[in-house]
Amino acid sequence: MDRLMPDMLGVPKSVLEHVIFCHQEDSNWPLADPASVKKRFDEIFESTRYSKALTEIKAIRCVGQRACVGCASDRASDRASDRVARQVPVVRS
């Protein structure tokens, strides 16, 4: 039930717990101390998931940039080899 409800309604579990099915006594949570409000907002907006995704994107980007640096050095090497090859005289018999 806990897994099906968020999927069927299309909202995260934390939104169901803290917003939609919030008990009347707990409905004043936005007026609580800042630390607990921040914690609830982090749960509602899934900030940890966002942070993890951002970290993974940065790691993938670094790998891609390193690969591009390697490609650039390969292209420079290819250009140098091409220049040398063009300078070699062609012998026709």
PyMOL commands that set and color helices and strands:
alter all, ss='L'
color gray80, all
select helices_A, chain A and resi 4-9+13-20+24-26+29-31+34-44+47-87
alter helices_A, ss='H'
color red, helices_A
deselect
rebuild
show_as cartoon
